[in-house]
């Protein structure tokens, strides 16, 4: 990103200094540099160009042929020095094919008939690519829907003390099924296992996707019984493993206020609270019960209604592994917490599956993850070539390839990545350009070993997407400031591309490091986080669609939330042109936009920005529902991270017109 052209939050003339957390935003900006531009080039590769047949120019073809010829000669010289460089082999092959194609086209363009042939070839090729891309998008959305299917089992203590929670499940279950259906267009499969004490009846309903059957069954379940304090939890666990689990997402929610029998599962003394201090009278082994559940791929969550069950779940976790605790202090919040957990599980499943879909038949680079930051004084300094995107000046610039700027610099990079995402590895690093001081950064390297997936153009697409999102965020901030006094700005991290001079196959995207807890607010297939819901960020995605007249939409919003700003990175762009950003594979076009609006709830932020409610002809549209599953909660500040987190005990149903209370604004 060329800094003198950047209208970043720290330099935008539209935004006053007192409205922006300057130090915070500067933390994700690179040092400003003087303006450098490289001559824009024309990519005449039919597999990568978006040029219209009407734009064919013989002089431009000749110039491109000469450029590619010179590039070919230089690459041949490099290959002689490094004959085993696979990336160079791939580049040379592509360049040779482009030269042959241009030579053929140039000869044809000398005649009217030849020109017609070239135009037809381009149109036919583009048509084939569109058909292929539409097929890929349909496959991705099908995969997303399949991975949205969830089995949800309630394992519940049904003794007398649990009456409020049994009743809450009966009365609130419609809220769960309706929300999952509207978010993912698929009904959840529900099951119920209720237990009491030894020799008391179990309540078991196997999985059904019919909410009425589930509700009717629960209406005949009575909260009663319970001889001593401890209950027959083992019988409940045994029954869970015998249910007909079938969907890819499997969630068990264990709700209880008393531990199981056995002295080592609780802190009670004597037989008054536990008639069976030696443990289960049927001598069932906890390890077998836990492993039977674990083998089924079930995610185990619990809702502990008091401290008496803490020791029991510690013993369970020792065998089972991680058991997530959902915090509920009021029965009215029960189903909402479960919806949040189910939604998070589904989103994780979708992300992992789509990542596997993108990387199918592709091997992944073999790296060992190492979380510790290296000693920078011991690492080698590498000279690098730096590519920057010159910031667009107007909305119209977004619909054309952005200009590039070139410079040089130096880097230090950790030998091992500290994290792996769905598409890339992340390395600790330090970065200097134009002899500026080194700054802490993150280097991102594509994970696939496929040479076609590691070309410069793939990295360039990621960089261009981030530059467009950054420009739109700055425009959105100016619009917010015009309307709200205390708006919350959105800032995208500056990003550059670097390529090692000694080893040009080593390409990275570089960004300043973010030292805060990471969040993901929405994805590119309509998923939205209910745990981390943000009216501002949802309005931003909506606004980008409106501002670009439905041609672009920024989604996959992720990053960190600090005191008065969202600091984001790694966005995705849906484009009306399906063949733009084809290498990144995240542009789902109009269907991706439709997925966003299928789950979007227009808040007061959307209203004040005059954003129209978009009807994408979906059967289920959350924009028209009367209530939201958003926590109208107070916040508290974490001392170590300076992050605002949701208080667990203030969760309530709110009308869509009240969504702005999450991020309170005062009109100008």
N, C-alpha and C positions, 0 to 999 in steps of 0.2 A: 504494500500500500504506500503510495507516494504521500508523504506527510504534509507537504505544502499544499497539496490538493485536497487533503482530508478535511471534511467539515465535522471533525470529531467533536465530542461533547466538550472538550477543553478549548476548542477554537471556534466553534460555531457562532457566528455573529447573531444568529436568531435566538440564542439562549443566553440569558443573563448569568453572570458569574455567581450570584447568590442563590441560584436555583439548582446548582450542580455540585455534587460531591467531587471536587476536582482531584483531590489526592487519590480517591478511590478509583476514578476512571483512568487517571494517569498510570495506575498500576498495570493496566493492560495495553498501554500504548508504547510503541517503540520511539526511539529518539527521532525527532523531526529531521528530515534531510532536505537538501536542496533539490529542486525539480530536475529530473532527468527523464527524457523520453526516448524510446527506441522507435524506429520506423515501424508502423503497423505492417503486418504481413498478411497475405491472403492464403488461406489453406485450401488448395484445390483438390485435396484428397476427397474423392466422392464418398468415402465412408465417414468422413468427419466434417464435411462442409455443410452449411445451411444456405449457401448462396443460391439465389434464384436463377433459373436458366436465362432469364432476361438480362442478368448482370454479366454474362460472358463477354470478356474483352480480350482480343488477341494480344494486345500489348501487355496486358496483365499476365496472360499465360506465358508469354516469352520471358517476362521479368521473373516470374515464379520458377520457370524452367532453369534460368541462369542461377537463381539463388539455390535451388535444390542441387544443381550440378556442383556448385562450389561446396555446399554442405556435404555432398557425397564424397568429394575428394578429401575433405578434411577428416571425415569419419574413417575413410580407408587408411589414412596415415595413423589415426589413433588405434585402429584395429591391428595394424602391424606391430605396434608397441604392446598391445594387450590382446593377443589372439583369442583368449578364452572369455572375453567379455560378452556374455550372452545378450545383454541389453544393446550393445553396439551392433551385434549381428541382426537383432530384430529391427533396429532403426535403419540399418542399411537396406534390409529387405523392403521395408515400407517406402523408403526414399526411392529405391529403384523402381518399384511398382508405380509410384507417383510420376516419375520421369517418363516412363513408358506411356502412361495414360495421357499426360500432357502432350507428349509428342504425337500421339494418335489423334487427340482432339485438335491440336493445332493444324494438322494436315486436313482434317475434316472441315474445319472452320473456314477454309479458303473458298468453299462453295456453299451456295444456299442449301443444297441437299445435305451436305455434310453438317452444316449448322443445325439443321432440323434433326439429324441423327443424334448429335451430341445432346441437344435439348431433350429428346425423347429418352435417351439413355439415363440422363440425370433424373428425369421425372419418374422413370420406371424404378430406378434404384431407390429413390426416396420413398416411393410407394411400398416397395418391399420392406424397407426398414421400418416404416410406420406400422405395417401389419405385424412385423416381428415384435416391435416394442409394445403394441397393444396387447399382444398375446402374453408378453412377459408381465405387464402390469396386471392383467387378469389373473395370471398365475399367482402373483404376489398377494393380491387381495383374497384369492381363494385360500391360500395358505394361512393368511391372517385370520380368516373366518374359522377355518378348521381348528386353529390353535386357540381360538377363543372359547371353545367348548370346555365347560367346567363341571366336575362332580363336587358337590359341597355337602358334607355330612355334618350334622349337629350331633355331637356326643355330649349328653347333658345329664347331670344329676337331677332326678325328678322327685326328690324328697320334698317334704312340706316347706322347707326354708327357701326353696327355689321357685316358689309359685309365681313371683313377679317376672322372672326371666322366662319361664315356660309360657306365660301369658303374652309376654312381649314378642316372643317368636311367633306365636299364633297370629297376633294382630299386625305385625310388621312385615311378614314374609312377602306380601305383595310388593312392597317397596323394593325388596331385593330383586325379585324376578323382573319387575318392570325396568329397573335401572340396568341390570345386566343385558336385558333384551335390547334396550335402546342404545346402550353403548356398543354392543358387539353383534347385534342382530341375530342372537341365538339364545335359546332358553337354557338356564342352568338346570342341571340334574340335581335333585334334592333328596337327601336321605336323613333319617332320624334314628338315633339309638339313645334310649333313655334307660338309666340304671338307678337302682335304689340300694338296698342293703342285701346282705347274704340271704338267700332263699326267698327274696321278694321278686316280683315279676319284672321282666325286661320289656321295654317298648321298642319294637324294631320295625321300621319301614324302609324297604330297599329303595334304590334310586328310581325317581320318576321325574319327568319334565313337565308334569301336569301340576301346576300350583294348587288347583282345587283339591286334588287327591291328597297332597301334602297337608293342606290346611284342615281338611276334614279329619285326617288322621290325628292331627295335633289337638283337635277339639275334644277327642275322647281321652287324651292323655291328662291324667290328674296328678298334680304335685302332692304327693302324700307318702306316708311311711317313713322309714329310717329309724332303726332301733337305737343304735348309739350314734356318736358323732361321725365316725368313719363309715365309708360306703364301699359297695362292691364294684369298685372301678375296674377291676380285672375282667369282670364279665362284659362290661361295656367295651373295653379294648378288644377282647376276643371277638365280639360280634362285629366290630368295625372291619376287621380283616376278612370277614365272610360275606361282606356286601359285594354287589356286582359293579365294581369300579371299572369304568371303560373309557372315560374322556382323557385327553392329554393333560389337562390341569386337574389336580386332585387335592382338595382342601378339606382337612379335618379341623373343626372348631370345637374344642373341649371346654365346656362351661361348667364350673363347679365351685362350691364353697366349702368342700370338705375333702380330706385326703383319703387314700385307700387304707385298708387294714395292713398292719405291720409296723412294729416299733420304729424301724429305720426309715419310715416314710413321713413321720410327723414328730412333733415335740410334746405330744400328750403323755401324761403319766397315768398308769393304772388302767383297769378294764372299764371304768365308767365311760370313757370316750372311745375305747377300742376293745371290743369283746375278743378280738383275734390278734393279740399282740405279736404272736409268732408269724403272722402273715396270712396269706390266702389259705383258707381251709381246704381248697381243692389242690393245693400244692402246684399251682401253675407258676411257671417261671417268667419273671418280668422280661428277661432277655428275649425269650421266644415271642412273647406278645409284641414287644417293640419291633423286633426284626421282621415279623410277619407284616406289620404295617409299613415299615420302611421299604421292604422289597416291592411293594406295590407302587412306589414312587409318590407317596402321599406327603404333602406339606402339612405338618402338624402345628397348629396354633392353639393357644389356650387363653381363656379369660378367667383369671383368678379373682374371685370376689372377696377374698380376705387373705391374710398372711398364713393361714393354717396349711395351705396347699403348696407353699413355696418349696419345702424340703422334698415333697413328692415329685415335683416337676424337675428338681435338680437331679434326682435319681433317674427319672425318665430320660433326661437330656444326656446323662452320662452314657447311656446305651444308644439312644436314638440319634443323638446329634442335636443340632439346633432346633429348638422349639420356640417359635415366636410368641411373645406375650402381647395380647391386645388389651389395652387399658380401657375398661368400661366401669364407670361408677354409678351410672343411672340406666335402668332398663330401657329408657326411651332412646338411648344411644346404641343399643346392642346391634341392631341390624346395620346401622350406618358404618360401624367399625368393621363389621364382617364384609360389607360391600367394598370398603377401602382395601382390605386385604385381598379379597378375590380379584379385584381390578388390578392391583399391583402384580399379583401372580400371573394373570392373563397377559399383561403388558410385557412382563419379563419373558414369558414363553413365546410371544409373538416376535419379540426382538431377537431372541436366540434362533428361532426357526428361520426368520428372514435372512439373518446373517449366514446360516447354513445354506440357505437357498442361493444366496449370492455367491458363496464360495464352494458350491457343489462342484465336484470333479476338479477342485483346485487344492493343491497342498498349501499348508501354512508354513511360514518361515519358522525355523526352530530357534527360539530364544528362551532363555531361562529368566523368569521374572525376578527382579531384585529390588526391593523397596527402599533400601538405604541409599542416600545420596552420596556420590563418590567424593574423594578428596580432589578438588579441582586443580590443585597445585601439581598433582602427579599425572594429569592427563595431557595428551598431546593436543596441540593446536592445529586445526585443519583450515587451510585456505578454501574459501567457497565462492561460487558465483551466486548472486542473489537476484531473484526475480520478484518484482513488486507489481501489484495491480494499481493502475492510476484510477483514483476514485471517479465515479461518474458525476456529472454536473447536474443532470436533469433526468426525469423519469424516462424520457425517450432513449437515453443512453443505455438503459437496462436491457433493451431488446436487440442490442448489437454486441458482438465480442468487445470486451473492454481492452483498452490499450495497456501495454506492458512497459515497465521500466527496468533497467539492468544496472547492477553495481556489484561490488565485491565486498567480502568481509571475512571474518574468522569465527570458528566455533570450537567449543569443547563439548563432547557428548559422552554420556555414560556408556560403558560397554554393554550393559544389559538394560532392557526396558523395565519400568516399574509397574506398568499396567498394560492390559490388552483390552481393546474395545471390540465391537463387532467387525470392524473393517481395518483397524489400525493398531499398531503398538505405540506406546508413549515412552519417551526417554527423557530423563533429566538432562539439562544442558545449559551452557552459557553461550552468549551470542554477542558479536560486535560487528557493526557495519560502519564503513567510512571512518575507521580509526576511533570510533566512539568507545566508551568504557563497556566492559562485558556486563550483561544483565542476565538474570535467571530466566530461563525459558523452558518450554517443553517442545521437543522435536517429535513429530508424528510421522511414522513410516507405515505404508500400506502393508498389510499382513500377508497377502497372497504371494506365492513364489512365481505365479504366472507372469511372464515378461510383458505380455500385453496389458496386464493390470497394473504394471509398475512404470508405465511410460510417463514422460513429462506432461503430456496432455491430460492425463488422469489427475495428477496433482494440480495442474492449472485450473481444471474445472472446480475442484474443491475450493481453491483460492478465490475464484471468480464468484462462486456462490456466497462465500463469506463477505466479499466486498459489496455485493448487491444487498445482502441482509444488513450490513453496516450502514449503507446509504439510506435504506428504507427506515431503519431504526432512528437515524438522526432526523429524518423528516417527520417521523411519528412523534419524536420528543418535542419538536417545534410546535406541532399541532396540539400536543398535550399542554404545553406551557401557555398556549394561547387561551386554553379553556380552564385549566386548573391552576390554582395557586401553588399547591404542594404536590405536584405530580412526581411520579417515580420514573426516572429515565431508564432507557434500555441502551446498553452499550455492547457492541460486538468487539472482541479482541482484535487488534491489528494482527495480520498474518502475512508472512512472506514465504517464498519457496527458496530453498537453498540446495545447491548441488556441489558436491565436493569436486575440487579441481583435479585432484590426483585420481579419484575414482568417481567418474560421472554417473555411474549406476547408483550411487548413494544419493538419493533425493529425499528431502524431508519438508514438511510444512512446519514452520516455527511460529510459536506464539509465546507471549509472556505468561509466566506461571501464575495460576490462581490458587491462593492459599486458604481456601475455604471449603466448606462442605458442599459436595456436588449434588445438583438436583436436575431432574428432567420433568418438564411441565407438560409437554405434549410430543407426539411422534408424527410420522408422515402418513399414517394410515388411519387417522381419526381418533387415536387413543389420547386420553387426557388424564393426568394424574388427579385423583380425588384427594390424595393426601396433601399434595402441594399445589392446590388449585390457585391460579392467579387470574383475576379478572383483567388485569393490565395486559398480560402476555397473550391471553386468549383474544382480547380486543386487538392486539397488535397483528396477529395472524389474519383476523377478519379485515382489519384496515388495509393490509398489504394487497389483499384481493380487490378491495374497493378502489384503492388508489391507483392500481394498475389496470383498471377496467376488466378485471377477471383474467388477466393474462399471466400474473405471477401470484404466488402465495408463499410466504415464509413460514415454515413449520419445523418440527423437530427442535423445539426450543429447550435448550439445556445450558447449564452453567452454574453460577453461584448467585445467591441473593445476599447483598450486604446491606448496611444500614439504610441507604437511600438510593439504591440502584440495583438493577439486574445486569450482571456481567455475563455475557453469553458467548458461545462458540459452537462450531460444527453444526450449522443449520442445514436444512434441506429446502429445496425450492421446487414447488409444483409449477409447471409452465404449460400454457396452452399449446406450445410447440413441444410435442412429445420427444423430438429428436435433439432438443437442447439438453446439455448436461447428461448425455446418454451414458457416458463412461462411469459416472458416479452411481448410476442405477437407482437413485432415490427420487427422481422426478416421476411422479405417478399421474401427472397431467390433470385434466378436468375430473377424473375419477378420484384422484387424491384430494382435490378440493371438495368434492362432494362428501368424501368421508369426514373431512373436518367439520363441515356444516351439519352433518348428521348428528354429531354429538355436541355441537357448540351451543352454549347458553348465552344469549345476548344480555349483557349486564348494563348498568347505568353508564359505564365507560363507553360502550358501544353507542348508547343512546345519545350521550352528550357529543360524541364525535359524528353524529348523524349517519351512522352506518345502517343501511337497510338490512332487515332480516332476509336472508337468502333462502329461498325454497328450492332445494336441489331435487325435488320430487322423490324424497325418501319416505318410506312408509312410517318411519319413526324419526321424529325430529325433536331433539331436546330443546330447541329454541322456543317451543310452544308449551313446554310443560310448566305446571304451576309451582312446583317446588324443586329445590336443588339439594344435592347432597354435599353442600359446601359448609365447612365449619365456620360459623360466625363466632370466632373464638378470640379471646384475649391473647396477648403475646407476652413472652418473657424473653429476656436477653441472656444468652449463654456467655459466661465470662471469658471462656477460652477462645471462642470463635467469633464473638460479637455478632451472632446470628439470631434472628427472631424465630422462635419455634412455637408451635401451637400448644396451648394448654390442653391437657387431656380431658378436663372435666367441664368444658364449656362448648358443647357441640349440639347444635340444634338445627331443625329444619327451617330454611328461610325461603322466602319468595324470590323469584328471579330478579325482581325489581330491587331487592335488598343486597344484591351481590357486591355492590360497591363498598359495602361496609367492611369488607375484608381489607381493602386498601383504600382508606378514607381520603376523599378529595374535597377540596373547597373550591367552588367555582370562582373564576375571576369576576 
